[in-house]
């Protein structure tokens, strides 16, 4: 039987991670070109940088929930063999899909947080006539991280339940 405590803890962590990733998308940095006091040079001024913290928080929470699921299921590496059958095949498939979704979500959240924290501040050296480019993170990077975090949450729950069924079938064979 799957541990209800593990399922609840992982669900809460994943839900908070998705919420933080959505909040990070909503609060991305926006850069505007402003002149200096002497009105000789222009530079970029950025708004709040809270999206970096939200993205990093989502990254950590999603990572924590994945670790909890993998420790609870022994990551297919340790422990007794699972009983052959549909539950084991489903658990193996969901294990692989869970890791793919997890890696995509983590890459999006980490890349978004790093890129959101990077701010260009000064005019380009080789082209002083054009205003500086106030580059910011592309729209949708945190949203992609949030969607894949949600996919990871759903698939990891199904994976853990399938793993638990296959483990229980091995302990209690119906022969």
Order of alpha helices (4+ residues) and beta strands (2+ residues): alpha-beta-beta-alpha-alpha-alpha
